[in-house]
Amino acid sequence: MTLEQLAKKYASDKYEHGYMPFYEQHLPKNPKRILEIGVKEGKSLAMWSEYFPEAEVHGLDLFSEIPMSEVGDYLTKTFNVYFLPKIHLHRGNQCDWLILEELRKYDFDVIIDDGSHNARDQMMTFFGLFNGKHYFIEDLHCNLDNFYSQGLPQEYSAQYFFSDIAVANDNTLYSNDIVFDDIEITDPRKIVCIKNYSTIKMLNAAQSDPVN
């Protein structure tokens, strides 16, 4: 099954947001370890596990909204004994340096930040975990909302920070099949993929609604 089909199968909101074509394009072929920050019900963990059956899939969450035991029950009902040992849940705050230090030891091939969507958290987590491999940050458009920026000036938000890197290092912003030479501040940029220190690609979504 394609990643888009799996997103529909497991009812992941990444399908609704239109992220699947972007992931299909930029994900590595055979990652050994994947970390997703922000687990909720565990639907996307299930999606990644089936799409990459040989990979370890890790999820980090506070588990304050949905208890870890409920997520574990969902995954147990979803998968057989072959998959379950490959799924690992971690409880903690994405900005806790002790948590980040522990997670760095796994040297993840893919890291996906779908956590708090807070601009400060996104940057702190990136600098704490980025290892030069595939790093995705979702819902950067939330930085436009005061709730997620929490007083951080827009020009210092995660959305602006990664846009500046794109201009400095790659001078190219990808949106579907369109290439933008210049990046406008008001563009509703939603998801970014940093593959290494000199390459950055972003999805420019059509909608600007900052609601996740």
C-alpha positions in Angstrom: 0.0 0.0 0.0 1.1 3.6 -0.6 1.7 5.9 2.3 -1.4 7.9 1.3 -3.5 4.7 1.4 -2.1 3.8 4.8 -2.8 7.3 6.1 -6.5 6.8 5.1 -6.5 3.2 6.5 -5.4 4.4 10.0 -7.3 7.7 9.8 -4.1 9.8 10.3 -4.8 13.6 10.1 -1.6 13.8 8.0 -3.8 12.7 5.1 -6.3 15.5 5.7 -3.4 18.0 5.8 -2.1 16.8 2.4 1.3 15.8 3.8 1.5 12.4 2.2 2.8 13.3 -1.3 5.5 15.4 0.5 6.5 12.4 2.7 6.5 10.1 -0.3 8.9 12.3 -2.1 11.4 13.0 0.8 11.4 10.0 3.1 14.4 7.6 2.8 13.7 4.2 1.3 14.7 1.9 4.2 15.2 3.7 7.5 16.2 1.7 10.4 14.8 3.9 13.2 12.0 6.5 13.1 11.0 8.9 15.8 7.7 10.8 15.8 7.1 13.5 18.5 3.4 13.7 19.2 1.7 10.3 19.4 -1.9 11.0 20.4 -3.9 7.8 19.6 -0.9 6.1 17.9 -2.4 6.2 14.4 0.6 7.6 12.6 2.9 5.1 14.5 0.8 2.4 13.1 1.1 3.9 9.6 4.9 4.2 9.8 5.1 0.7 11.1 3.3 -0.9 8.2 5.0 1.3 5.6 8.4 0.5 7.0 8.0 -3.0 8.4 11.7 -3.5 9.1 12.1 -0.2 11.0 12.0 0.5 14.7 9.3 3.1 15.2 9.5 5.3 18.3 7.0 7.7 19.7 7.5 10.5 22.2 4.6 12.1 24.0 3.5 13.5 27.3 0.6 11.1 27.2 -1.4 13.6 29.2 -4.2 13.7 26.7 -4.4 10.0 25.9 -2.7 7.7 28.4 0.2 5.5 27.2 -1.7 2.4 28.2 -4.5 3.3 25.7 -2.0 3.9 22.9 -0.4 0.6 23.8 -3.8 -1.2 23.7 -4.6 0.4 20.3 -1.3 -0.8 18.8 -1.7 -4.3 20.4 -5.1 -4.6 18.7 -3.8 -3.3 15.4 -0.6 -5.4 15.0 0.5 -8.9 15.6 3.4 -10.0 17.7 5.8 -9.4 14.8 5.3 -5.6 14.7 4.9 -4.8 18.4 8.5 -5.3 19.4 9.4 -2.7 16.8 7.3 0.0 18.3 8.6 1.9 21.3 6.8 4.6 23.4 8.7 7.2 25.3 7.1 9.5 27.9 8.5 13.0 28.2 8.6 16.7 27.1 10.1 17.4 23.7 12.2 20.2 25.2 13.5 18.3 28.2 17.3 18.1 27.6 17.5 14.8 29.5 14.9 13.2 27.2 16.6 14.7 24.1 20.0 13.4 25.3 18.6 9.9 25.7 16.9 9.9 22.3 20.0 11.1 20.5 21.6 7.7 21.3 19.3 6.0 18.8 20.7 8.1 15.9 17.3 8.1 14.2 17.2 8.0 10.4 13.9 9.9 10.4 12.6 12.4 13.0 9.1 13.9 12.7 8.1 16.7 15.0 4.3 16.7 15.2 4.4 17.7 18.9 3.3 21.0 20.6 3.6 23.1 17.4 5.0 25.8 19.6 7.7 27.8 17.8 10.1 27.7 20.6 9.6 24.0 21.2 10.1 23.3 17.5 13.5 25.1 17.4 14.7 23.7 20.8 13.8 20.1 19.7 15.5 20.6 16.3 18.8 21.8 17.9 18.6 19.0 20.5 18.0 16.1 18.0 19.0 17.0 14.5 21.8 14.6 13.4 22.1 15.5 9.7 19.5 13.0 8.6 15.9 13.4 7.6 14.1 15.8 10.0 10.5 16.9 9.4 8.6 19.6 11.3 4.9 19.8 10.7 2.4 22.6 11.0 4.8 25.5 10.9 1.9 27.7 9.9 0.8 27.5 13.6 3.7 29.9 14.3 1.4 32.6 12.9 -1.0 32.2 15.8 -0.2 33.9 19.1 -1.1 30.8 21.1 1.8 28.9 19.4 4.2 31.7 19.1 3.7 32.8 22.8 5.1 36.2 22.4 8.0 35.2 20.1 8.4 37.8 17.3 7.4 36.4 14.0 10.8 37.1 12.5 12.3 34.8 15.1 9.8 32.0 14.8 10.6 28.5 13.5 8.8 29.2 10.3 11.0 32.2 9.6 14.1 30.5 10.8 13.8 27.6 8.4 12.8 29.8 5.6 15.9 31.9 6.1 18.0 28.7 5.9 16.2 27.8 2.7 17.1 31.1 1.1 20.7 31.0 2.4 21.6 27.4 1.6 19.3 26.3 -1.2 17.7 29.5 -2.5 14.7 27.4 -3.5 11.3 26.7 -2.0 9.3 23.8 -3.4 5.5 23.8 -3.5 4.2 20.8 -5.3 5.8 21.3 -8.8 6.3 25.0 -8.5 9.7 26.5 -7.6 9.8 29.9 -5.8 12.9 31.9 -6.1 11.8 34.2 -3.2 10.0 33.3 0.0 7.2 35.6 1.0 6.7 36.1 4.7 2.9 35.6 4.4 3.1 32.3 2.6 1.3 29.6 4.6 4.3 27.2 4.9 3.2 24.1 6.8 5.9 21.4 6.8 9.6 21.3 6.3 12.1 18.6 5.6 15.8 19.2 6.5 17.9 16.4 4.9 21.3 17.8 5.8 23.0 21.0 6.8 22.8 22.5 3.3 19.5 21.3 1.9 16.0 22.3 3.0 12.7 21.8 1.3 9.3 22.9 2.4 5.7 22.3 1.4 3.7 25.5 0.8 0.1 24.6 1.5 -2.9 26.4 0.1 -4.6 27.0 3.4 -3.5 29.4 6.0 -5.7 28.3 8.9 -3.3 27.8 11.9 -5.6 25.2 13.5 -3.9 21.8 13.6 
